Amino acid sequence: MPPSTVVTKDSRAIAAWFADDKLCLRLADGREVAVPLAWFPSLLTATPAQRANWRFVGPGVGLHWEELDEDLSVAGLLAV
């Protein structure tokens, strides 16, 4: 398995941001991951304000957008 897809205890997200048409995450182990918003229609069609209104789930194991009813796990993002 390539190193970028390995899930470890340090695979929790410590930062998240949007850049162009991607959701970007910085993980506790130093990796940065970017996934296309096209994979998540609710994020793709959301306003910048809606995208910015998120919170970490647990200690960075996922992200949650209440208004958009969207939940993403770091493990799931690393598995694709």
N, C-alpha and C positions, 0 to 999 in steps of 0.2 A: 504494500500500500504506500503511495507517495506520502512524504512527510506532511504535506499540506492538508491531508485528510485524516490524520491521526487525531483521535479525541483522547485527551488526558485530563487529569484533574486541573491542569492549568489552561484548559481550553475555554475558560469562561471569558465572556466579553467584558472589557473594561472601558470601551468607548464605542460609540456608533455615530455615523454621520452619512449624509447623502452627498454623492458627487455625480453630477451629470445624470445618467440613467441607472445608477448603481446604489445599492446599500452597502456600506463599508463598515467593517468591524475591526477593532484592534483587540487581540486576545492577550490574556495575562502572560502567556509564554512568548510574546513578542511578535507573533504572526499577525498579518493584516489580510483580511479576506474581503473580497468584493463580489457581490452577486447582482445580476441584472434585475431591475425593478419589473421587467416584463414577466418574470416568474411569479410575481405577486400582484395580480390586477388591482387589488384594493389599494396597495401602496402606489402603483403606477398612476392611478387616476386621482389620488388624493391631492389636496392642496399642500403647498409647502408647510403651512401652519399645522395641518393634520399630521403630516409626516413627522414634524418636530415634536408632537405631543405623544411621546412614548416613555416607557419606563423599563428598567431591567426586571426580569423575573428571577427570583432567587438571587443568588450571588453571581449574576451574570450568565446563567445557564440559558437564558432566552430573553426575548424582547416582546413587549405587549403594547398594542395601540388600542386603548379602550374605545375611542370614538369609531375606529375602523373595524373593531372586532377581529383584530389580526394578532396572531401569536406565532413567533418564529423561535425555534430552538437553535442554539449554536451547533449542537451535534447534528441536527438535520441539515443545516447549511454546509457543514463540513462533509456530509455524506454524499452530496450531489456532485 
